[in-house]
Amino acid sequence: MNASVAICPVCEKPLEKLHGNKRYHTACAYTLKKQRSKNQYAQNMLRHDPFWDNERILKQFAWGYGEGKELDPQLMEDAGFNFEFFKEKKMLNGQTVYMMQQYGFCFLKNEKIVIWKQ
């Protein structure tokens, strides 16, 4: 049998191809499968859990408007954000910050909010 040498896209090491459909080392394929499962689980949680839905909305607003920009809370409520769900509440520089997983927000005195990323 004539074996050709290819490169595994995960570890970038040589991969001996004994047949035409092998693209990854066994360990690399398993690592990719675990990552796909984690991503799929997170996507399913986004559909059912208000905490993860809030995280998604904060991320969208942070990317769309930019971190540190003052926003009207009504915009977030219209997008489905629920201000009752957060992971952690802490004080930073005299302000109460409500944290989710990677993103958080705080209320300003002018009744606007600011989104932060950890």
C-alpha positions as MATLAB code, in Angstrom:
seq = 'MNASVAICPVCEKPLEKLHGNKRYHTACAYTLKKQRSKNQYAQNMLRHDPFWDNERILKQFAWGYGEGKELDPQLMEDAGFNFEFFKEKKMLNGQTVYMMQQYGFCFLKNEKIVIWKQ';
ca = [
       0.000    0.000    0.000;
       1.327    3.425   -0.909;
       1.020    5.897    2.001;
       1.060    9.659    1.462;
       2.000   12.231    4.089;
      -0.388   15.066    4.989;
      -0.564   17.614    7.814;
      -3.106   17.385   10.629;
      -4.946   20.768   10.752;
      -5.199   20.593   14.568;
      -1.644   19.860   15.700;
       0.086   20.621   12.379;
       2.170   17.455   12.612;
       2.609   14.918    9.802;
      -0.267   12.526    9.371;
       0.259    9.223    7.656;
      -2.670    8.598    5.353;
      -3.242    4.909    4.887;
      -6.582    5.516    3.223;
      -8.245    8.502    1.581;
     -10.498    9.878    4.320;
      -8.221   10.327    7.360;
      -7.746   14.031    8.155;
      -6.800   14.063   11.861;
      -4.856   12.051   14.407;
      -7.158   10.059   16.671;
      -6.443   12.318   19.674;
      -6.925   15.473   17.556;
     -10.269   14.213   16.223;
     -11.405   13.513   19.786;
     -10.351   17.030   20.896;
     -12.384   18.561   18.055;
     -15.373   16.398   18.926;
     -15.279   17.567   22.564;
     -15.106   21.211   21.441;
     -18.059   20.739   19.069;
     -20.046   19.162   21.911;
     -19.253   22.078   24.247;
     -20.285   24.587   21.573;
     -23.506   22.711   20.878;
     -24.309   22.559   24.607;
     -23.711   26.311   24.941;
     -25.982   27.008   21.966;
     -28.727   24.866   23.510;
     -28.344   26.698   26.824;
     -28.703   30.034   25.028;
     -32.149   28.957   23.894;
     -33.375   27.898   27.342;
     -31.486   29.747   30.058;
     -32.072   33.483   30.652;
     -28.562   33.801   32.113;
     -26.943   32.703   28.842;
     -29.437   34.736   26.847;
     -28.369   37.825   28.823;
     -24.714   37.006   28.134;
     -25.451   36.786   24.405;
     -27.291   40.121   24.413;
     -24.471   41.845   26.336;
     -21.974   40.483   23.825;
     -24.054   41.730   20.881;
     -24.389   45.197   22.384;
     -20.697   45.354   23.317;
     -19.730   44.479   19.755;
     -22.383   46.697   18.176;
     -22.020   49.837   20.290;
     -18.609   49.313   21.861;
     -17.562   48.735   25.433;
     -17.826   51.666   27.793;
     -20.517   53.473   25.766;
     -23.605   54.771   27.539;
     -26.755   52.932   26.453;
     -30.434   53.275   27.142;
     -31.592   50.251   29.196;
     -34.801   50.156   27.147;
     -32.780   49.053   24.099;
     -31.580   46.014   25.996;
     -35.028   45.215   27.372;
     -36.409   45.402   23.834;
     -33.755   42.841   22.806;
     -34.998   40.492   25.561;
     -32.475   41.309   28.296;
     -33.675   40.468   31.812;
     -32.010   42.652   34.458;
     -32.986   40.157   37.192;
     -30.473   37.521   35.984;
     -26.770   37.981   36.648;
     -23.969   35.825   38.058;
     -22.225   38.223   40.395;
     -22.763   41.660   41.903;
     -19.673   43.578   42.989;
     -18.480   47.094   43.750;
     -15.828   48.663   41.499;
     -14.768   52.297   41.890;
     -17.907   53.080   43.878;
     -20.255   51.582   41.260;
     -22.296   48.400   41.476;
     -21.340   46.118   38.593;
     -23.522   43.179   37.597;
     -21.415   40.462   35.968;
     -22.467   37.583   33.775;
     -19.744   35.227   32.485;
     -17.492   37.436   30.334;
     -19.620   40.567   30.179;
     -21.124   42.840   32.792;
     -22.981   46.115   33.106;
     -23.528   48.943   35.552;
     -26.151   51.648   35.915;
     -25.012   55.258   35.787;
     -26.585   58.149   37.683;
     -28.167   59.436   34.464;
     -30.118   56.117   34.222;
     -27.975   54.844   31.353;
     -25.955   51.645   31.440;
     -22.402   50.805   30.449;
     -21.308   47.331   29.267;
     -17.923   45.931   30.294;
     -15.978   42.843   29.336;
     -13.783   41.091   31.898;
];
